[in-house]
Amino acid sequence: MIPFQNNTANRSVASPTLTAGINPTARYLMTTKQTYWAAAFALPLVVGPLWCVAWQSQEHWLGTLAGFVLLAVLSTSAVTDVRGHRIYNWATYSAFLWALAINIAATSMSSSENALNQAYNRATVVGPQMLGGVGIGECLAGAALCFLITLVGYNLSGRGAGDVKLATVIGALLGIQHGIFAVAYSYIVAAVAIIVWSTWVNGPMAILKAALRSVGSLFGPLWPFPPSTTDTALLLRPIPLGP
């Protein structure tokens, strides 16, 4: 006769074994990531009103809730990019959702006539001044344009997509015109930083020689000084930059 087996007892023993088998490091990382996501969503809700009250007498866009979200995501992304060369999703995704919430609320609290006029004019504050919203139309259009602009740079450089997400947030908070200007200024600053860093590390003559040979090679076989392998590697060398 086959002895009776208590399956319930077996299951009760197996469950703690499976639980104990989870890597403590993985459990810690999961808890830490959840904490970051919760903090990213809660920070504008908790600190945002205090920020707006403190800036109330200044009447500046940075003193609004949207301005606080922008400064928070930029400063957080700068720190994480410098320390670990990463811009995390919990920073950009939460800021984008806050941008949508702010502009949906701002649009719903403004008159339909003003909302229609904002669709054809430069982005200004829509709805309550405290929110700093530009309107849901400007928000979505600015996010889409800034996303497409930085997506081209991402495809050309092959670098991380964190900058694309961050630019999308900037466009969502600032609108079309100011968002595009902000992205353009960031590319100008990045270009200057690349030139300064490359010149400092490799020397001005090496950079100038590699650049002239590469530009001259566009003329085809008529150019007598084609770029060497060293020149090509020098110009393609990755540049450590923050946002």
C-alpha positions in Angstrom: 0.0 0.0 0.0 1.3 3.5 -0.9 1.3 5.7 2.3 -0.9 8.8 2.3 1.1 12.0 1.7 -0.1 15.3 3.2 0.2 17.7 0.2 -0.9 20.6 2.4 2.1 20.1 4.6 4.4 19.9 1.7 3.1 23.1 0.2 3.5 24.9 3.6 7.1 23.8 3.7 7.9 24.8 0.1 6.6 28.3 0.3 9.1 29.6 2.8 11.8 27.9 0.8 10.8 29.8 -2.3 10.6 33.0 -0.4 14.0 32.5 1.1 15.5 31.7 -2.3 15.0 35.4 -3.5 18.3 37.2 -3.7 18.5 39.8 -0.9 20.3 42.2 -3.2 17.4 41.9 -5.7 14.8 42.4 -3.0 16.7 45.5 -1.8 16.9 47.0 -5.3 13.2 46.4 -5.8 12.4 48.2 -2.6 14.8 51.1 -3.4 13.4 51.5 -6.9 9.8 51.6 -5.5 10.9 54.2 -3.0 12.4 56.4 -5.8 9.2 56.1 -7.8 7.0 57.0 -4.8 9.3 60.0 -3.9 9.3 61.2 -7.5 5.5 61.3 -7.6 5.0 62.7 -4.1 7.7 65.4 -4.1 5.7 68.0 -6.2 2.6 67.2 -4.2 4.3 67.8 -0.9 7.0 70.4 -1.6 5.3 72.1 -4.6 2.8 74.1 -2.7 5.4 75.4 -0.3 7.6 76.3 -3.3 4.8 78.3 -4.9 4.1 80.2 -1.6 7.7 81.0 -1.2 7.9 82.4 -4.7 4.5 84.1 -4.6 5.9 87.7 -4.4 8.3 87.1 -7.3 5.7 86.4 -10.0 8.1 84.3 -12.0 7.3 81.1 -13.9 10.0 79.2 -11.9 7.9 79.9 -8.8 5.0 77.8 -10.2 4.3 74.1 -9.8 5.5 73.5 -13.3 8.7 75.4 -12.6 9.3 73.3 -9.5 8.8 70.1 -11.5 11.2 71.3 -14.2 13.9 72.2 -11.7 13.5 69.0 -9.8 13.8 66.7 -12.8 16.8 68.7 -14.2 18.7 68.7 -11.0 18.0 65.0 -10.3 19.0 64.0 -13.8 22.2 66.1 -13.6 23.2 64.3 -10.4 22.4 60.8 -11.6 24.1 61.4 -14.9 27.3 62.8 -13.4 27.4 60.0 -10.8 26.4 57.0 -12.8 25.9 58.2 -16.4 22.2 57.4 -16.3 19.0 59.3 -16.3 16.4 57.2 -14.7 12.8 56.5 -15.8 11.4 57.3 -12.3 12.7 60.9 -12.8 11.5 61.5 -16.4 8.3 59.5 -16.5 7.0 61.0 -13.2 7.8 64.5 -14.4 6.0 63.9 -17.7 2.9 62.7 -15.9 3.0 65.7 -13.7 3.3 67.9 -16.8 0.2 66.3 -18.2 -1.7 66.7 -14.9 -0.7 70.3 -14.5 -1.7 71.3 -18.1 -4.9 69.3 -18.1 -5.9 71.1 -14.9 -4.8 74.5 -16.2 -6.7 74.0 -19.5 -9.9 72.9 -17.7 -9.7 75.9 -15.4 -9.3 78.4 -18.2 -12.0 79.6 -20.5 -12.5 77.9 -23.9 -11.8 81.1 -25.7 -8.4 81.6 -24.1 -7.5 78.0 -24.7 -8.3 78.4 -28.4 -6.2 81.6 -28.7 -3.3 79.8 -27.0 -3.2 77.2 -29.8 -2.0 79.9 -32.2 0.1 82.1 -30.0 3.4 81.8 -28.1 3.0 79.7 -25.0 1.9 81.7 -21.9 0.5 80.7 -18.6 -2.9 79.2 -18.9 -5.3 78.8 -15.9 -4.3 79.5 -12.4 -0.9 81.3 -12.1 0.2 78.9 -9.4 0.2 75.9 -11.8 2.3 77.5 -14.5 0.6 75.4 -17.2 0.9 76.3 -20.9 -2.2 74.4 -21.9 -2.6 70.8 -22.9 -2.2 71.5 -26.6 1.1 73.3 -26.1 2.2 70.6 -23.7 1.6 67.7 -26.1 3.0 69.6 -29.1 6.1 70.7 -27.3 6.7 67.2 -26.0 6.4 65.7 -29.4 8.7 68.2 -31.2 11.4 68.0 -28.6 11.2 64.2 -28.6 11.6 64.1 -32.4 14.5 66.6 -32.4 16.5 64.7 -29.8 15.5 61.4 -31.3 17.5 62.3 -34.4 20.5 63.1 -32.3 20.1 59.9 -30.4 20.0 57.8 -33.6 23.1 59.6 -34.9 25.2 59.3 -31.8 24.0 55.9 -30.5 24.1 57.2 -26.9 21.5 56.6 -24.2 17.9 57.5 -24.6 17.7 59.3 -21.2 18.4 62.7 -22.9 15.4 62.1 -25.3 13.1 61.5 -22.4 14.4 64.5 -20.5 13.9 66.7 -23.6 10.4 65.4 -23.9 9.6 66.5 -20.3 11.1 70.0 -21.0 8.9 70.4 -24.1 5.9 69.2 -22.2 6.5 71.8 -19.4 7.6 74.8 -21.5 5.6 74.4 -24.7 6.7 74.5 -28.3 8.8 77.7 -28.6 10.5 77.7 -25.2 11.0 73.9 -25.3 12.8 74.0 -28.7 14.9 77.0 -27.5 15.9 75.0 -24.4 16.9 72.0 -26.4 18.8 74.2 -28.9 20.7 75.9 -26.1 21.6 72.6 -24.6 23.1 71.4 -27.9 25.1 74.6 -28.1 26.4 74.2 -24.6 27.2 70.5 -25.3 29.1 71.5 -28.5 31.2 74.0 -26.6 31.9 71.5 -23.8 32.9 68.9 -26.4 35.4 71.3 -28.0 36.8 72.4 -24.7 37.1 68.9 -23.3 38.7 67.4 -26.5 41.1 70.3 -26.8 42.2 69.9 -23.1 42.6 66.2 -23.3 44.1 65.7 -26.8 45.7 69.1 -27.5 44.6 71.8 -29.9 46.9 70.7 -32.8 45.7 67.1 -32.7 42.1 68.1 -32.8 42.7 70.7 -35.6 44.6 68.2 -37.7 42.0 65.5 -37.4 39.2 67.9 -38.1 40.9 69.4 -41.2 41.7 66.0 -42.6 38.1 64.7 -42.1 36.6 67.8 -43.7 39.1 67.6 -46.6 38.2 64.0 -47.2 34.7 65.2 -48.4 36.4 66.4 -51.6 37.2 62.8 -52.5 40.5 61.5 -54.0 41.6 65.1 -54.8 42.4 65.7 -51.2 46.0 64.6 -50.5 45.8 64.2 -46.8 43.1 61.6 -45.9 42.3 61.1 -42.2 44.3 58.3 -40.5 42.9 55.7 -38.2 44.1 57.7 -35.3 42.3 60.8 -36.5 39.0 58.9 -37.0 39.3 57.3 -33.6 40.0 60.7 -32.0 36.9 62.3 -33.5 34.7 59.4 -32.6 35.9 59.2 -29.0 33.0 59.3 -26.6 32.7 62.5 -24.5 31.5 62.3 -20.9 28.8 64.9 -20.6 25.9 65.5 -18.2 22.6 66.8 -19.3 
